[in-house]
Amino acid sequence: MPKLKTGIILPTPAEDAAITAAALADPDAVPFTDAEWLQVKPLLRRGRPLGSGSKTQITLRIDVEVVEKFKASGDGWQTRMNDVLKSWVRAQA
């Protein structure tokens, strides 16, 4: 059993049985079946949203003055940097 915070009072087995019996007797609180639990989906995804799938993550060392210039233009600087690189690639074609 995991460590509990100090001051936590756990119910006795008799109290736990009484709580469970009361919950099962409540007609508005019908427990899910195993099949219903398999269909449950979380409302929100945790973590970063999925990307478009068209980008790859790399590690790149860029001069400080270049990064500072892009960061100075505010949020979205990485997208703007990507747009500049993309326009250069298109100009080379």
Phi, psi and omega in degrees: 000138181291159177293137179256156176296151178294144179094353178284129179250118179272145178290152175289164177304323179293316178296320179296319178296321179294319178296315180296317179297319179294320179294319180290333180281344181285116182292340179273354183238064180283127181293150176290146171278168178300322179296320179293322179296327179293335181270351182291131178237141179295146180288323182234142174276142178265152178089191182291146176294154179294144178280179182286341182089355181259006181239158177234145179271131179225170170250128185221133179261121183236147179304143182302317183297327179290313181296317180299321180297316179292318180296327180295338180278001173100190181302148181090012184296327180291322177295318178296321178296318177298319180297320178296314179296320179296319179294324177295317180299317180294326180290333180282341184283000000 
